[in-house]
Amino acid sequence: MKRAYDSALLGWMRWAEHERGTRAKRARYDQLERLEREALQRIDTEELVLGVGLLSSCFEGRWIVRRHLLIWNARIARNPETDALQVVLPIDQRVKVEHQDFLTADDGYKASRGRTPWSDTEAAGLQPFSPQLSQWLAGWKRRFWDRPLQFAADQWEPPPLAEGDETRLTAAPALFLRPRDRSGLERFYSAIADSLDRQDSPAPLGLAQLVTSIEPEHRLTMLKHAGSGDRPSVSGDPLFPLASNREQRRVLEKLSADTTVVVQGPPGTGKTHTIANLICALLADGQRLLITSQKDQALRVLRDQLQPAVRQLCVLMTGMQRAGASELERSITALSELAATVSPDELRRDIAQLRDRRDDLTIALTQAVRDLRFVREQEYLTHPSVAPGYTGTLATLVELISAGRDRHSWIDPLPASAGADAPLSDGEARELWHLLTSATQERIARARQRVPGANLVPPAAEIIALISKIDQAERILGPDHAGTAWAMATLDDAALADIERHVDTAADALAICGLPDVISDWEQSDWRRSAADALLARRSPAYWDALFTELRDVEPHVRALAALNGSDIDLGATPLTAANLNRLAGQAKRLRGHFSRGVDSAGTYLPARNSTRRTCWRCAPSTALHRRRPVSSPY
C-alpha cells in the first residue's frame, strides 16, 4: 500500500508541476479565446486592433492620457484541427498613426501645420515588433513632444499609475477591442458590400433559406463555414419564467440543432408566450437575440410579457416615426443607467444568490411532488391486518377505529392536524434520532451540493488506476481490512523496523535449532511444529507461562555448564507428549533445587532413575544436554 501511495504521489507531483508550468499559458489562451468570441459578437460595433507605443500621462493619481500611438487592425484565427489560436495582421495593411486624434497642446503635444508627412512616411511599412519601432518612437518624441517624457522602448508592460505628475512612452503592445469610429464603420460595411458584389461570394444563409429549400445539415455546414462556429448548446434545465409545456421545450431543443424553427398556430394558442420563454432561456445561456415583426404592436405585446428584470435589457425600435425614436431613446437610456449603477461584482453575487434560491426551490418542489405521490398512494393502498378485523385502506381503518372508540376506550382524539397513524415507526424514530444527534456540518450542507463540473472531476483513467491498486493490495493482504496485514500496512518505518528486528532474532534462534524460518516448511511429523502451533495459538496458556518461568530461572546455570572445559553439547529431540512435558518440567524443578543447594558447578546431575536421558533446558522446551563421558550419579 505504501509503495502504491508513493507511486501515486510521485505521479501527482509531476502532474502538479506540469500544471503550474502551463497555468500562465492556459490563462493567456482563455483570454485570447474570450477576446475572439467578443470580437465576433460585437463585430458590427467594435473592432479588434493591436496597439503599440503606449503614451501614458497621469496627474494627481489619475490618468490624463493613456492611448497607443500606432494601431494595426487584427483578427484571431482558429485552427479547426488543433484549436490553436493565432493573431493575424492583414498583409497589405498600413499602420495608423493616431496621435492627432487624442492629443492637444495642453497635453504637451507640438502640433504641426497641416499633415505630418514625417510620421506617415516613416511609419509606412512599420511592423509591430520590428527593430525600427524604437527608432520611430524616439523620433516621434523629438518632433512632437515639448515636455519631460520618460522613454523606454524595451518596456512591454504598461506603466502603473503614479501619485504625481508623470508622462511615459513605452512599447507596451496590447490586443484589445475598441468602438468603431465613423471611418471604421464605413470600412466594415464597405467590406460587406464588396463581399456581396463578388461573383464567387456565397449568399448569406439568412437570405438563401428564404428563397430555396435547404436541409438542416447543409444549413449548419453553411453557418460553420461563414465563421459562426458550432451552434450554442442549450442548458438541460432551461430558465422558463412563465408556465411551459413539452412543446415549448421541443422548440428550444430544435434551435440547438438547426438554424430555423417554424412555430405556427392560430391567435391565442400561446405563440407570444412561447417566444417570451425562449428569450429568457437563451439570454440565461449567454445568447444575444434580435426579434423582428411585421407589426410594431406584436413587439410591444411581447415586451410586456417579459419579466421586469429582462424587459429593461431590451432595446425596442418600432420604426422611424417619432414614437419609435422616443421608445428607442428610452430603451438606450435605461440600459445606460443600468450599466452605470450596477457593477459586475454585484451582478455575480446576485446570480449566486438567485442560483442558490432556485436550487432550494427545486429541492422543495421535488419533495412536494414526492409527498403528494405518497399521499395519493396511501389513499388506495390496502394495508395488511395489524390486528384482528383491522385491514384495508387508511379511510377504512379510520372508520373501523372510530366505530370501536366507545367499546375499546381509545385515547382522546388527536389534534385535527395529526394523521391517523404515527408519522414514524419505532425503527424510523430511532434512525431519525441517530441521524440528528450525529449530524455534521458537512452532512447538513450536502443537501445543497451540486454535481461538480467535468474539469474538477479526476480523469477516469486515474480513478481506474487507484481502484486497481486497492484491488491488488486486497489480493495481497486479504479482503479483511481489520486483519493483521492491513494493520501492519499503516505502521510507520520505525515500528516496521522494530518488528523486522524481532523477526531476525527469531530467525537466528530457529537457525541454531536447525529449523527453517517459516513454520509451514517444517516436517509434519516434527513434534516441534505441533509445539509451535500450540504456543502461537495460545492453547493452555497457564502451562506455557509456568514452563517459560522455569526456563528463565535455569538459563544462567545452563550457560555455566556450557562453559565447562571438556563438555560437549549434544542437541537431541524428544517427542512432544503429555508424559514427556510433565517429566521435563519435573526435571527442571529438580535441577533448580540441585543448584540452589550450593553444589559445586563442576558437580554432576542426572534425572530420575526411570529416565534414560540426562536433560537440561536451554533454548527450547525439549532441548536435551548430554555428557558423552561417563559421570557418577549421586542417586
MARLUMKE-116815 format. One record per residue (C-alpha): residue in three letters; x, y, z. Coordinates in steps of 0.25 Angstrom, whole numbers, always signed. Layout:
// residues N
rest|xx|yy|zz
ALA|X|Y|Z
...
***
This chain:
// residues 635
rest|xx|yy|zz
MET|+0|+0|+0
LYS|+11|+10|+3
ARG|+18|+7|-10
ALA|+5|+9|-17
TYR|+3|+22|-10
ASP|+18|+27|-12
SER|+16|+24|-27
ALA|+3|+31|-28
LEU|+9|+43|-20
LEU|+20|+44|-30
GLY|+11|+44|-42
TRP|+2|+54|-35
MET|+15|+63|-33
ARG|+19|+62|-47
TRP|+5|+66|-51
ALA|+4|+78|-42
GLU|+18|+83|-47
HIS|+13|+82|-61
GLU|+0|+89|-57
ARG|+8|+100|-51
GLY|+17|+102|-63
THR|+5|+102|-73
ARG|-4|+111|-64
ALA|+0|+124|-70
LYS|-1|+119|-84
ARG|-15|+114|-81
ALA|-19|+127|-75
ARG|-14|+134|-88
TYR|-21|+124|-97
ASP|-34|+127|-89
GLN|-33|+142|-90
LEU|-30|+141|-105
GLU|-42|+131|-107
ARG|-51|+141|-99
LEU|-46|+152|-108
GLU|-49|+144|-121
ARG|-63|+142|-116
GLU|-66|+156|-112
ALA|-60|+161|-125
LEU|-70|+152|-133
GLN|-81|+156|-125
ARG|-78|+171|-126
ILE|-73|+172|-140
ASP|-83|+182|-144
THR|-80|+192|-133
GLU|-65|+189|-129
GLU|-52|+185|-136
LEU|-40|+177|-131
VAL|-27|+185|-132
LEU|-13|+183|-128
GLY|-7|+196|-121
VAL|+8|+199|-120
GLY|+15|+211|-114
LEU|+7|+214|-101
LEU|+7|+229|-97
SER|+3|+229|-82
SER|+1|+243|-74
CYS|-4|+244|-60
PHE|-7|+255|-51
GLU|-10|+255|-36
GLY|-13|+240|-36
ARG|-22|+239|-49
TRP|-20|+237|-63
ILE|-20|+248|-73
VAL|-15|+241|-85
ARG|-14|+226|-87
ARG|-14|+222|-102
HIS|-6|+215|-113
LEU|+1|+224|-124
LEU|+1|+212|-134
ILE|-11|+204|-138
TRP|-12|+191|-147
ASN|-25|+184|-150
ALA|-24|+170|-145
ARG|-32|+157|-145
ILE|-32|+144|-137
ALA|-31|+131|-146
ARG|-34|+117|-140
ASN|-28|+104|-146
PRO|-41|+95|-146
GLU|-32|+82|-145
THR|-24|+87|-132
ASP|-32|+98|-127
ALA|-19|+107|-127
LEU|-21|+122|-127
GLN|-13|+131|-135
VAL|-13|+147|-136
VAL|-13|+150|-151
LEU|-10|+164|-157
PRO|-14|+167|-172
ILE|-2|+167|-181
ASP|-6|+179|-189
GLN|-10|+187|-176
ARG|-4|+201|-174
VAL|-1|+205|-159
LYS|-10|+216|-154
VAL|-3|+228|-146
GLU|-14|+233|-137
HIS|-6|+244|-129
GLN|-14|+255|-135
ASP|-28|+248|-131
PHE|-26|+250|-116
LEU|-14|+259|-113
THR|-15|+275|-111
ALA|-5|+285|-108
ASP|-9|+285|-93
ASP|-4|+271|-92
GLY|+10|+275|-97
TYR|+8|+271|-112
LYS|+14|+280|-123
ALA|+4|+280|-134
SER|+10|+282|-148
ARG|+3|+291|-158
GLY|-6|+283|-167
ARG|-2|+268|-168
THR|+11|+262|-163
PRO|+18|+255|-174
TRP|+29|+250|-165
SER|+20|+241|-157
ASP|+13|+236|-169
THR|+25|+233|-177
GLU|+34|+227|-166
ALA|+22|+218|-161
ALA|+19|+213|-175
GLY|+23|+198|-175
LEU|+26|+198|-160
GLN|+23|+185|-153
PRO|+19|+184|-138
PHE|+31|+177|-133
SER|+42|+181|-143
PRO|+55|+188|-139
GLN|+51|+200|-146
LEU|+39|+202|-136
SER|+48|+208|-125
GLN|+55|+218|-135
TRP|+41|+223|-139
LEU|+37|+225|-125
ALA|+49|+232|-121
GLY|+48|+241|-134
TRP|+33|+244|-130
LYS|+38|+248|-116
ARG|+47|+258|-122
ARG|+38|+264|-132
PHE|+24|+265|-125
TRP|+27|+266|-110
ASP|+32|+278|-103
ARG|+31|+274|-88
PRO|+38|+264|-80
LEU|+36|+250|-85
GLN|+41|+237|-79
PHE|+44|+228|-91
ALA|+46|+213|-90
ALA|+44|+206|-104
ASP|+48|+192|-98
GLN|+37|+192|-87
TRP|+26|+183|-91
GLU|+18|+184|-78
PRO|+9|+197|-77
PRO|+14|+206|-66
PRO|+6|+207|-53
LEU|-2|+219|-48
ALA|+7|+228|-41
GLU|+4|+238|-30
GLY|+10|+250|-36
ASP|+11|+257|-50
GLU|+18|+247|-59
THR|+18|+244|-74
ARG|+24|+231|-80
LEU|+25|+226|-94
THR|+27|+211|-95
ALA|+25|+200|-105
ALA|+14|+192|-97
PRO|+7|+185|-108
ALA|-7|+181|-106
LEU|-18|+174|-113
PHE|-32|+180|-110
LEU|-46|+183|-115
ARG|-50|+197|-117
PRO|-62|+204|-122
ARG|-62|+207|-137
ASP|-62|+221|-141
ARG|-69|+227|-154
SER|-57|+222|-163
GLY|-57|+209|-156
LEU|-72|+207|-159
GLU|-70|+211|-173
ARG|-59|+201|-175
PHE|-68|+190|-169
TYR|-80|+192|-177
SER|-72|+194|-190
ALA|-65|+181|-187
ILE|-79|+174|-186
ALA|-83|+181|-199
ASP|-71|+177|-206
SER|-72|+162|-202
LEU|-87|+162|-207
ASP|-82|+168|-221
ARG|-72|+157|-223
GLN|-78|+146|-233
ASP|-72|+135|-225
SER|-77|+140|-212
PRO|-88|+131|-205
ALA|-101|+136|-202
PRO|-103|+139|-187
LEU|-111|+127|-180
GLY|-122|+136|-175
LEU|-125|+141|-189
ALA|-123|+127|-196
GLN|-132|+119|-187
LEU|-144|+129|-191
VAL|-143|+126|-205
THR|-139|+112|-206
SER|-141|+99|-198
ILE|-128|+95|-190
GLU|-127|+83|-182
PRO|-123|+85|-167
GLU|-109|+78|-169
HIS|-106|+87|-180
ARG|-111|+99|-173
LEU|-102|+96|-161
THR|-90|+94|-171
MET|-92|+107|-177
LEU|-93|+114|-164
LYS|-80|+108|-159
HIS|-73|+112|-172
ALA|-78|+126|-170
GLY|-70|+127|-157
SER|-81|+125|-147
GLY|-75|+112|-142
ASP|-84|+102|-135
ARG|-98|+104|-130
PRO|-98|+108|-116
SER|-103|+97|-107
VAL|-115|+99|-99
SER|-116|+96|-84
GLY|-122|+83|-80
ASP|-130|+91|-70
PRO|-135|+104|-77
LEU|-139|+116|-70
PHE|-154|+118|-73
PRO|-160|+129|-64
LEU|-174|+126|-70
ALA|-182|+113|-70
SER|-177|+104|-80
ASN|-181|+91|-87
ARG|-174|+80|-94
GLU|-176|+86|-108
GLN|-168|+99|-103
ARG|-157|+90|-99
ARG|-156|+83|-112
VAL|-155|+97|-119
LEU|-143|+100|-111
GLU|-137|+87|-114
LYS|-139|+89|-129
LEU|-132|+102|-128
SER|-119|+95|-123
ALA|-119|+86|-135
ASP|-124|+95|-146
THR|-124|+110|-151
THR|-139|+111|-153
VAL|-151|+106|-145
VAL|-165|+110|-150
VAL|-176|+111|-139
GLN|-189|+112|-146
GLY|-203|+113|-139
PRO|-216|+122|-139
PRO|-217|+134|-130
GLY|-218|+131|-115
THR|-210|+118|-116
GLY|-198|+123|-108
LYS|-188|+127|-119
THR|-184|+140|-112
HIS|-184|+133|-99
THR|-174|+123|-105
ILE|-165|+133|-111
ALA|-165|+140|-97
ASN|-160|+128|-90
LEU|-150|+125|-101
ILE|-144|+139|-100
CYS|-142|+137|-85
ALA|-135|+123|-87
LEU|-126|+128|-98
LEU|-122|+140|-90
ALA|-119|+132|-78
ASP|-110|+123|-87
GLY|-102|+136|-91
GLN|-108|+138|-105
ARG|-111|+151|-112
LEU|-125|+152|-119
LEU|-131|+160|-130
ILE|-146|+159|-130
THR|-153|+165|-143
SER|-168|+166|-146
GLN|-176|+172|-158
LYS|-185|+180|-148
ASP|-180|+189|-136
GLN|-191|+184|-127
ALA|-186|+170|-127
LEU|-173|+175|-122
ARG|-179|+183|-111
VAL|-188|+171|-106
LEU|-176|+162|-106
ARG|-168|+172|-98
ASP|-180|+174|-88
GLN|-180|+158|-85
LEU|-165|+158|-81
GLN|-161|+159|-67
PRO|-157|+173|-62
ALA|-143|+169|-60
VAL|-142|+164|-74
ARG|-151|+175|-80
GLN|-141|+186|-76
LEU|-130|+179|-84
CYS|-138|+180|-97
VAL|-136|+191|-107
LEU|-149|+194|-115
MET|-148|+200|-128
THR|-162|+201|-135
GLY|-160|+209|-147
MET|-154|+223|-151
GLN|-166|+231|-147
ARG|-165|+240|-135
ALA|-172|+230|-125
GLY|-162|+219|-130
ALA|-150|+229|-128
SER|-155|+232|-114
GLU|-156|+217|-110
LEU|-142|+215|-115
GLU|-137|+226|-107
ARG|-144|+222|-94
SER|-138|+207|-96
ILE|-124|+212|-98
THR|-125|+222|-86
ALA|-130|+210|-77
LEU|-118|+202|-82
SER|-108|+213|-79
GLU|-114|+215|-65
LEU|-113|+201|-62
ALA|-99|+199|-67
ALA|-95|+212|-58
THR|-102|+207|-45
VAL|-98|+192|-45
SER|-84|+187|-44
PRO|-80|+173|-49
ASP|-77|+168|-35
GLU|-91|+172|-30
LEU|-97|+164|-42
ARG|-89|+152|-39
ARG|-93|+152|-25
ASP|-108|+153|-29
ILE|-106|+142|-39
ALA|-100|+133|-28
GLN|-111|+136|-18
LEU|-122|+134|-29
ARG|-116|+121|-33
ASP|-116|+116|-18
ARG|-130|+121|-16
ARG|-134|+113|-29
ASP|-127|+101|-24
ASP|-134|+101|-11
LEU|-148|+103|-18
THR|-145|+92|-28
ILE|-142|+83|-16
ALA|-155|+87|-9
LEU|-163|+85|-21
THR|-157|+71|-23
GLN|-160|+68|-8
ALA|-174|+73|-10
VAL|-177|+64|-22
ARG|-171|+52|-15
ASP|-180|+55|-3
LEU|-192|+57|-12
ARG|-189|+44|-19
PHE|-188|+37|-5
VAL|-201|+43|+0
ARG|-208|+39|-13
GLU|-203|+25|-12
GLN|-207|+24|+3
GLU|-221|+27|-1
TYR|-222|+14|-10
LEU|-212|+5|-3
THR|-218|-7|+5
HIS|-211|-9|+18
PRO|-209|-23|+23
SER|-216|-27|+36
VAL|-209|-20|+48
ALA|-220|-26|+58
PRO|-232|-36|+56
GLY|-242|-29|+48
TYR|-233|-16|+44
THR|-229|-17|+30
GLY|-232|-9|+17
THR|-229|+6|+12
LEU|-226|+17|+22
ALA|-240|+22|+21
THR|-246|+8|+24
LEU|-236|+7|+36
VAL|-240|+21|+42
GLU|-255|+17|+41
LEU|-253|+4|+48
ILE|-245|+11|+59
SER|-255|+22|+61
ALA|-267|+11|+61
GLY|-260|+4|+73
ARG|-256|+16|+81
ASP|-266|+15|+91
ARG|-265|+0|+92
HIS|-250|+0|+94
SER|-248|+13|+101
TRP|-238|+19|+91
ILE|-229|+30|+95
ASP|-235|+44|+94
PRO|-235|+49|+79
LEU|-223|+55|+74
PRO|-221|+69|+68
ALA|-228|+71|+55
SER|-215|+73|+48
ALA|-210|+59|+53
GLY|-211|+47|+44
ALA|-218|+34|+47
ASP|-205|+27|+49
ALA|-192|+31|+56
PRO|-183|+38|+46
LEU|-171|+29|+49
SER|-170|+15|+53
ASP|-161|+11|+65
GLY|-149|+7|+56
GLU|-151|+20|+48
ALA|-151|+29|+60
ARG|-138|+22|+65
GLU|-132|+24|+52
LEU|-136|+39|+52
TRP|-131|+41|+66
HIS|-118|+35|+62
LEU|-116|+44|+49
LEU|-120|+57|+56
THR|-110|+54|+68
SER|-99|+50|+59
ALA|-101|+61|+48
THR|-89|+69|+44
GLN|-88|+82|+37
GLU|-83|+74|+24
ARG|-95|+65|+24
ILE|-105|+77|+26
ALA|-98|+85|+14
ARG|-99|+72|+6
ALA|-113|+75|+3
ARG|-110|+87|-5
GLN|-98|+82|-12
ARG|-97|+82|-27
VAL|-90|+72|-37
PRO|-76|+78|-40
GLY|-72|+81|-54
ALA|-65|+72|-62
ASN|-52|+80|-61
LEU|-52|+77|-46
VAL|-54|+62|-46
PRO|-41|+54|-47
PRO|-39|+47|-60
ALA|-46|+33|-62
ALA|-32|+26|-64
GLU|-27|+32|-51
ILE|-39|+27|-43
ILE|-38|+13|-50
ALA|-23|+12|-47
LEU|-25|+15|-32
ILE|-36|+5|-31
SER|-27|-5|-38
LYS|-16|-2|-27
ILE|-26|-4|-16
ASP|-31|-17|-22
GLN|-17|-22|-23
ALA|-14|-19|-9
GLU|-26|-27|-5
ARG|-21|-39|-13
ILE|-8|-38|-5
LEU|-13|-34|+9
GLY|-27|-40|+8
PRO|-41|-34|+8
ASP|-42|-33|+23
HIS|-37|-19|+26
ALA|-37|-21|+41
GLY|-27|-32|+39
THR|-12|-32|+44
ALA|-7|-30|+30
TRP|-15|-17|+28
ALA|-11|-12|+42
MET|+4|-14|+38
ALA|+2|-6|+25
THR|-2|+6|+34
LEU|+11|+5|+42
ASP|+22|+15|+41
ASP|+36|+12|+37
ALA|+41|+11|+52
ALA|+30|+1|+56
LEU|+33|-7|+44
ALA|+48|-7|+47
ASP|+45|-12|+61
ILE|+37|-23|+56
GLU|+47|-27|+46
ARG|+58|-27|+57
HIS|+49|-37|+65
VAL|+47|-46|+53
ASP|+62|-46|+50
THR|+65|-50|+65
ALA|+54|-61|+64
ALA|+60|-66|+51
ASP|+74|-67|+57
ALA|+69|-75|+68
LEU|+62|-84|+59
ALA|+75|-86|+51
ILE|+82|-90|+63
CYS|+72|-101|+65
GLY|+73|-105|+51
LEU|+59|-100|+47
PRO|+54|-92|+35
ASP|+49|-78|+37
VAL|+34|-82|+33
ILE|+27|-92|+41
SER|+19|-97|+29
ASP|+33|-102|+24
TRP|+35|-111|+36
GLU|+33|-126|+35
GLN|+19|-130|+38
SER|+24|-141|+47
ASP|+33|-132|+55
TRP|+28|-130|+69
ARG|+33|-116|+70
ARG|+23|-112|+59
SER|+12|-117|+68
ALA|+18|-109|+80
ALA|+20|-96|+72
ASP|+5|-97|+67
ALA|+0|-99|+81
LEU|+9|-88|+86
LEU|+5|-78|+75
ALA|-10|-82|+77
ARG|-9|-79|+92
ARG|-14|-93|+96
SER|-12|-96|+111
PRO|-6|-82|+114
ALA|-4|-85|+128
TYR|+4|-97|+125
TRP|+13|-89|+116
ASP|+15|-78|+125
ALA|+20|-87|+136
LEU|+29|-94|+127
PHE|+36|-82|+122
THR|+37|-76|+136
GLU|+45|-89|+140
LEU|+53|-87|+127
ARG|+57|-73|+131
ASP|+62|-78|+145
VAL|+70|-89|+139
GLU|+77|-82|+127
PRO|+88|-76|+135
HIS|+92|-90|+140
VAL|+92|-95|+126
ARG|+101|-85|+121
ALA|+111|-88|+133
LEU|+110|-103|+129
ALA|+113|-100|+114
ALA|+125|-92|+118
LEU|+132|-104|+125
ASN|+144|-110|+119
GLY|+143|-123|+112
SER|+128|-122|+111
ASP|+121|-126|+98
ILE|+107|-122|+96
ASP|+98|-131|+88
LEU|+84|-126|+83
GLY|+74|-136|+83
ALA|+59|-137|+80
THR|+49|-143|+90
PRO|+35|-146|+85
LEU|+24|-136|+90
THR|+15|-143|+98
ALA|+8|-140|+111
ALA|+16|-150|+119
ASN|+29|-144|+113
LEU|+25|-130|+116
ASN|+22|-134|+131
ARG|+35|-141|+132
LEU|+43|-130|+126
ALA|+36|-120|+136
GLY|+39|-128|+148
GLN|+54|-129|+143
ALA|+55|-114|+142
LYS|+50|-113|+157
ARG|+60|-123|+162
LEU|+71|-116|+154
ARG|+67|-103|+160
GLY|+67|-109|+174
HIS|+81|-116|+171
PHE|+88|-103|+169
SER|+80|-96|+180
ARG|+87|-105|+190
GLY|+101|-99|+186
VAL|+106|-111|+179
ASP|+119|-108|+172
SER|+118|-104|+158
ALA|+127|-116|+154
GLY|+117|-126|+161
THR|+108|-135|+153
TYR|+93|-136|+151
LEU|+85|-147|+146
PRO|+70|-148|+144
ALA|+61|-158|+152
ARG|+65|-173|+151
ASN|+54|-177|+141
SER|+59|-167|+131
THR|+69|-172|+121
ARG|+74|-158|+117
ARG|+80|-146|+124
THR|+73|-133|+121
CYS|+75|-118|+123
TRP|+67|-107|+117
ARG|+73|-96|+109
CYS|+67|-91|+96
ALA|+54|-99|+95
PRO|+45|-107|+104
SER|+51|-121|+98
THR|+65|-118|+96
ALA|+74|-129|+103
LEU|+88|-127|+108
HIS|+97|-140|+109
ARG|+111|-142|+114
ARG|+118|-152|+106
ARG|+128|-157|+116
PRO|+123|-165|+128
VAL|+119|-158|+140
SER|+116|-163|+154
SER|+102|-161|+160
PRO|+98|-157|+174
TYR|+85|-165|+173
***
